[in-house]
Amino acid sequence: VLPLAAAPGGSLPPLAATACLVAAVGCYGFSFGGFHAYVQDVAAADAGQLLGLTNTASILGGIAGNLATGAVLQATGSYGAVFWVAVVLYGTSWMCFQRLLEGEPISLTGLMILRSR
């Protein structure tokens, strides 16, 4: 996504832009396998619940992302700013993942909302 945001004049030829998006989505797709394996490693007993929570959060983020994309595009009239927002979000997500996730086992059974009745 960075080449799309940093392109001179704010735009790339359509073929180059398509190639950048395909590469970005392809690389992002590889992260899913790692994320699900990570959840199995750190929360084996609660993996289903944790994946349910993270999938719900991603859906809410997707809805908010569509709304934010429309707002940024309407405010700026260009996708350049939208791509910069994506670059910042990907970078922030990567930094949080590197800093906060330590690979230590976790348990969700203590959370009130997830207790079985």
N, C-alpha and C positions, 0 to 999 in steps of 0.2 A: 504494500500500500504506500510505502514511502516514496517510490518513484512517481506515483500518481500525484502525491501532494507536492513534491519538490520539482515537478516538471517546469522547465522554463516557459513562461507565459501562461502557466496554469493548465496546459493541456498537452496531451500526447496524441500521436496518430492513433486512430481507432484500433489497429492491429496491436500496437505496442501496449495500449491501455488494457485491451482484452487479455493479452499475455500476462501482464502484471496481476490482474485480478484472478486469473486462473492459477497462477503460481501462489498467490496469497491464500486463496481458498484451499488449494491442495496442501500447502504447508500447515494451515490451520487444522485441516482434517486429520493429519498425522498426530496432532496433539490429543485427539479424543482417545485414541488407544492408550496412550500414556496416562491420561487422567483417570480412566476407568481402572487401569491396573493399579494406579496409586491408591485409589479408594479401596480396592480389594486388599491391598497390603496394610493400610493403616486402620481400616474399620471393617474387618472381615465379617463380624457378627451383625453390624449395622449398615452394611454396604447398600442394601436396597433402599433403606430410609435416606441415607446420605445422598445417593444418586437421585432419589425423588426430590429432595430439597434443592439440590444443585440444578436439576432440570427445570424445576419451577422457577428458580431465580433466573435462569437463562431465558426462559420464555418471557418473563416480565422485562428483562433487559432488552430482549428483541423488540417488544412492543414500544418501550421507551426509546429505543434506538431509531425506529421508524419515525416516531414523532419528532425526535431531535433532528434527524436528517432533514425532514421537511422544513423545520423551523430555521435551521442553519442555511439551507439552500434558499429559502425565501428571503432571509435577511441579507445574504451575500450575493445571491444570483450566480454562484459558481460552485462547482463540486470541489474546488481546491480546498476550501475551508472544511468541507465534510471529510475529505481524506486526511487533513491534518488532525481533526478530532479523532479519527480512527487510529492514526499513528500514536497519538498520546494515550488513548485507551489501551491499545495493545502493549505499549511500553510500560504503562502503569500496572497492568495485569501481570506482566512478566516479572516486574520488580516485586510486587506483592507475593507472587507465587514463590519466588526465590527467597524472599526474606521470611515469610511467615510459615511456610510448610516445611516441617522438619523431618517428616517420615516417622514420627513417633506414633504409636497406636493411640487411637481415640475411641471413645464410646459415646453413643448418643442416648443410652438408656436412662441417663439422669435427667434428660430434658422433659419437662412436664408435658409439652405438647405432643411428644412422641410415645408416651406411655400407653401400653395396651390396657384396655378395660376389661 
